Structure formats: structure tokens, C-alpha cells
Amino acid sequence: MQPLVSVVIPAFNAQSTLAETLRSLLSQSLTDWQAIIVDDGSTDSTTTIASDFAWRDSRITHRRQANRGPAAARNAGLDAATGKYIHFLDADDWLVSLGLERLVQAAEWSGRGAACGDWSLHAGDGRSLGVTMSPPDQVVGLEHLLRGNVLAPHSHIVRRDLIGALRFEPSMPVAEDYQMWNTLAANGVLWSTVDEVVAGYRIRP
């Protein structure tokens, strides 16, 4: 059966944070999801951690590839995804327990097929920095994104059919996510907003 949400998790040398990220997924109030961990050539214990979680929960799959960067890893996850919605969860970030449920509710109720919410900022060790980032309006579109990247990868979901054949640009060393959101918005995607924190964002060097 098609899962409601496909969660794409690119991971490179993420042994210190991946388990926490995956535990946040396992604690979701919305349980109809699949997770695709794309191990991007890790040289630490990332592979072992990902394989262990996949062995324990059939909703989680683990794929390994040579190191090609986050864009290529996200693309591999997109290619394998079968869910109605796509959610991008980096291996050092996390979802609050109601995160996926609130995003899906907003995307479904609005009929727009995309939704975004607030996210809190944390230090590398997980300590809260006391800062919450919020979408700038009740509906986020191209006019907002052209002013700056107002979407963290894991603060939003998009219906898979709206993404279609679009993929992240592997040649971009940074901001490949920002380019993707702009392209989606230029194609007419609008994100309905959730006025609550849905995710935690870890700031690291």
C-alpha cells in the first residue's frame, strides 16, 4: 500500500545524531510513513545505525551509495519514494511528535498539497538557542522565497506529484535545497502554513 508520507533522510558521517533523528520519526503521532535513509558514503558508524533501525522497523529502508553530496542523496531517496507526500529530514535534525500530522493536515485541508511550519534553532549539542523561525505569511509562494530561504528542509511537506521529475542539482555544493523550493514555487506550488513548531534544526559548523 502507498504510504501517506515518504521521509527522505540523507546521511553522511551522522553517527552522533542519526539515532536521535530516527527516534523522532518513530515517535510521530502520524504512523503512516516510510523512511528512506540514503547513506552517502559514510566512513563512521552511520551504516550500522541505519541498518539496525531498518531491521527493527519495516517502514525504514537503508540505501548506501558512494559519496556524492546531499543533492544526489536526496535525489536517490526521491527516486525510491512511493508516498503521497515527500518530507526531507536531514540526519542531524528532528521532528516534534505532532510534526508530520500537522503538516499533512494543513496540506490536505487547504487542498494546496504543500504545507510548512515553524522550526526551533538548536546548538550542535542539541541545546535550545531560544529562537524560533516562522514562515512569513499564511501562504508561502515564490514572492516570499525570492526574498530568502524561508523553508528548512524538514519544516515542510510537498505532494510527490507536484515534485514530479524535478530533482536537486548535484553540482551545487550549497543551497541546492533553496533552488529546489524556488523551482517548485515557480511551477505554482504554494505552502499553507502551520502556526506551531514542527521541527528542530541543529546548527553545526
C-alpha positions in Angstrom: 0.0 0.0 0.0 1.1 3.6 -0.7 2.3 5.3 2.5 1.0 8.7 3.2 4.4 10.3 3.6 7.8 9.3 2.3 10.6 10.7 4.6 13.9 11.1 2.7 16.9 11.1 5.0 20.3 11.8 3.5 23.1 10.9 5.9 26.9 11.3 5.8 29.0 10.5 8.8 26.0 11.1 11.1 26.7 8.6 13.8 26.3 11.3 16.6 22.8 12.4 15.6 21.2 9.8 13.3 19.6 7.7 16.1 18.0 10.8 17.6 16.6 11.8 14.2 15.2 8.4 13.7 13.7 8.2 17.2 11.8 11.4 16.5 10.3 9.8 13.4 9.3 6.7 15.4 7.6 9.0 17.9 5.3 10.6 15.3 1.6 10.7 16.0 1.1 10.0 12.3 2.3 6.5 11.7 1.6 6.0 8.0 5.1 6.8 6.6 8.1 5.2 5.0 11.6 6.4 5.7 14.4 6.1 3.1 17.8 6.6 4.6 20.4 7.3 1.9 23.9 6.7 3.4 26.1 8.9 1.2 29.4 7.0 1.6 29.8 7.3 5.4 33.0 6.2 6.9 31.8 6.1 10.5 29.0 4.0 12.2 26.2 5.6 10.2 25.7 2.4 8.2 25.4 0.3 11.3 22.9 2.6 13.0 20.8 2.9 9.8 20.8 -0.9 9.2 19.8 -1.5 12.9 16.8 0.8 12.7 15.8 -0.7 9.3 16.0 -4.2 10.8 13.8 -3.2 13.7 11.1 -1.3 11.7 9.9 -2.4 8.3 8.9 1.2 7.4 12.6 2.1 7.3 14.8 1.2 4.4 18.5 1.9 4.1 20.4 2.5 0.9 24.1 3.1 0.6 25.9 4.9 -2.2 29.3 6.4 -2.9 29.7 9.9 -1.5 28.2 12.3 -4.0 26.8 15.0 -1.7 23.4 15.9 -0.2 21.7 16.7 -3.5 22.5 13.3 -5.0 21.5 11.6 -1.8 18.1 13.4 -1.7 17.6 12.5 -5.3 18.2 8.8 -4.6 15.6 9.0 -1.9 13.1 10.8 -4.1 13.6 8.1 -6.8 12.7 5.4 -4.3 9.8 7.2 -2.6 6.3 6.0 -3.1 4.3 8.1 -0.6 1.7 10.7 -1.4 3.8 13.4 0.3 7.5 13.9 0.5 9.3 15.1 3.6 13.1 15.9 3.7 14.6 15.1 7.1 18.4 15.7 7.5 20.3 13.3 9.7 21.1 15.9 12.3 17.6 17.4 12.7 14.4 16.1 14.1 10.6 16.3 14.1 8.4 17.1 17.1 5.9 14.3 17.8 2.9 16.1 16.0 5.1 17.5 13.2 4.1 15.2 10.3 0.4 15.1 11.4 0.1 18.9 11.5 1.8 19.3 8.1 -0.4 16.7 6.4 -3.5 18.2 7.9 -2.6 21.6 6.6 -1.7 20.3 3.1 -4.9 18.3 2.9 -7.3 20.8 4.4 -6.1 23.6 2.1 -6.1 21.5 -1.0 -2.7 23.0 -2.0 -0.7 19.8 -1.5 2.1 21.6 0.4 2.5 22.9 3.9 5.2 24.4 6.1 5.5 25.2 9.8 7.8 26.8 12.4 11.1 25.3 13.4 13.3 25.9 16.5 17.0 26.5 16.4 19.5 24.4 18.5 23.2 24.3 19.0 25.3 21.4 17.8 24.8 19.5 21.2 21.0 20.0 21.0 20.7 22.9 23.4 17.9 25.3 22.5 19.1 28.7 21.3 15.7 30.2 22.2 15.0 31.1 18.6 12.0 30.0 16.5 11.9 30.6 12.8 8.4 31.0 11.2 7.0 31.2 7.7 6.4 34.9 6.8 2.8 34.6 5.8 -0.3 32.3 5.9 0.6 31.1 2.4 4.2 30.9 1.2 5.0 31.2 -2.5 7.6 32.4 -4.9 7.4 36.1 -3.8 8.5 35.1 -0.3 11.2 32.7 -1.4 12.8 35.2 -3.7 13.4 37.4 -0.6 15.3 34.5 1.1 15.1 30.8 2.0 12.1 30.7 4.4 11.8 26.9 4.4 14.0 24.5 6.3 14.1 21.1 4.5 12.3 19.4 7.3 9.8 22.2 8.1 7.5 21.4 5.2 6.0 18.7 3.0 5.1 18.6 -0.7 2.9 16.3 -2.6 5.0 13.9 -4.6 3.1 14.5 -7.9 3.8 18.3 -7.5 7.6 17.5 -7.5 7.2 15.1 -10.4 10.5 14.7 -12.3 12.2 17.7 -10.6 15.4 16.8 -8.7 18.0 18.7 -6.7 21.1 19.9 -8.6 24.1 17.7 -7.7 26.6 20.3 -9.0 25.6 22.8 -6.3 27.8 22.4 -3.1 25.3 24.6 -1.1 21.8 26.0 -1.4 20.6 23.1 -3.6 17.5 22.9 -1.4 16.8 26.6 -1.8 17.0 26.2 -5.6 14.5 23.3 -5.4 12.0 25.3 -3.4 12.2 28.2 -5.8 11.7 25.9 -8.8 8.7 24.3 -7.1 7.2 27.8 -6.3 7.9 29.0 -9.9 5.9 26.0 -11.0 2.9 27.1 -8.9 3.4 25.3 -5.6 2.0 27.2 -2.6 2.7 26.1 1.0 -0.1 26.6 3.6 1.4 27.4 7.0 1.1 25.7 10.4 1.4 28.2 13.2 3.4 25.9 15.5 6.8 24.3 15.8 7.0 21.1 13.7 10.8 20.5 13.8 14.1 21.2 15.4 17.1 22.5 13.4 20.6 21.8 14.6 23.2 24.5 13.7 26.7 23.0 13.4 30.0 24.1 11.8 
